[in-house]
Amino acid sequence: MKIISWNVRGLGKSQTTRRLRNYLRDVNPSVIFLIETKLDCSKMSKLRKFCGFTNGIDVSARGRSGGLSLGWKGNFNVTLRSFSNRHIDVLFTEDTYGFCWRCTGFYGAPEEKNREESWNLLRQLNDTADLPWLVLGDFNELLFATEKSGGRLRNQRQMDSFARVLNDCSLEDVGYSGPWFTWEKGKFEDTNIRERLDRGVGNPAWWNLFPHFNLSHMPHSFSDHCPLLLNTDSRQRTPNLVSHFRFEASWLLEDSCEDEVRQLWEFSSGSVPSRLQQLSQGLEMWFKRIRKEKKITMDELRRRLS
């Protein structure tokens, strides 16, 4: 199973909606958890279905902030346990193997003064049932000072509070591959700030259930957060996003090429080699989508001519 978790920072614009649909079509996850949709339930439900996820649970934004959506497709059953403006908690039952595990999409309070309220919610969600449990999302907090670059130092007390709640709930950071940070603002060196605000944490039962999982920080072309892609079995074939890169001159003939390069570079993070890798991965995905759309158009023209 592949799960995408992403703070999309608003889905009101049609261009953003199309980019999201194209991105999800390329990655082809079974489950999506979207944060900060900034939409009400009705609009989010239509958008989710537009992206290919007919089944889902949506939580309306409050004013111009917030909004959550969990969508799914595939051979498994989903049971809703609870939801709020900060979380969606479900049980997944795999049809193939029959085992059951718990997944919570989580959105920590952006305001420091409300952070402890988020940690208390996580403690409330923790229960005595020894089900495999994964919590995935934007926690809006760091565990270590090294998870931040630029700006003022993170308050150690804040990080200790986050570490304490994870320990109380027997949740451990699952790690990642890809760029170091998941959020960035400021395009100039003296104002640039990057942080690892998004992550996955799991209890021992979840680690034992999925010993071959992998979580990746993915390239993207919108939002100031990067998507998290969790694959519960990394031995399964996934889209080849890290193949040997070769820039094709024909790409320059595409009207959208320049904008795509600019946006991918602006939203990349890390060292120059890391940003170049993210750029190459994003361009590979972009061109595969262009090629697929052209093939569909050609097939339609041939059908009409015949």
Stockholm file with secondary structure:
# STOCKHOLM 1.0

chainA/1-306         MKIISWNVRGLGKSQTTRRLRNYLRDVNPSVIFLIETKLDCSKMSKLRKFCGFTNGIDVSARGRSGGLSLGWKGNFNVTLRSFSNRHIDVLFTEDTYGFCWRCTGFYGAPEEKNREESWNLLRQLNDTADLPWLVLGDFNELLFATEKSGGRLRNQRQMDSFARVLNDCSLEDVGYSGPWFTWEKGKFEDTNIRERLDRGVGNPAWWNLFPHFNLSHMPHSFSDHCPLLLNTDSRQRTPNLVSHFRFEASWLLEDSCEDEVRQLWEFSSGSVPSRLQQLSQGLEMWFKRIRKEKKITMDELRRRLS
#=GR chainA/1-306 SS CEEEEEECSCCCSHHHHHHHHHHHHHHCCSEEEEECCCCCHHHHHHHHHHTTCCEEEEECCBTTBCCEEEEECSSEEEEEEEEETTEEEEEEEETTTCCEEEEEEEECCSSGGGHHHHHHHHHHHCCSSCCCEEEEEECSCCSSGGGEESSSCCCHHHHHHHHHHHHHTTCEECCCBSCSCSEEECSSTTTCEEECCEEEEECHHHHHHCTTCEEEECCCSSSSBCCEEEESCTTSCCCCCSSCCCCCGGGGGSTTHHHHHHHHHHTCCSSHHHHHHHHHHHHHHHHHHHHHHHHHHHHHHHHHHC
#=GC SS_cons         CEEEEEECSCCCSHHHHHHHHHHHHHHCCSEEEEECCCCCHHHHHHHHHHTTCCEEEEECCBTTBCCEEEEECSSEEEEEEEEETTEEEEEEEETTTCCEEEEEEEECCSSGGGHHHHHHHHHHHCCSSCCCEEEEEECSCCSSGGGEESSSCCCHHHHHHHHHHHHHTTCEECCCBSCSCSEEECSSTTTCEEECCEEEEECHHHHHHCTTCEEEECCCSSSSBCCEEEESCTTSCCCCCSSCCCCCGGGGGSTTHHHHHHHHHHTCCSSHHHHHHHHHHHHHHHHHHHHHHHHHHHHHHHHHHC
//
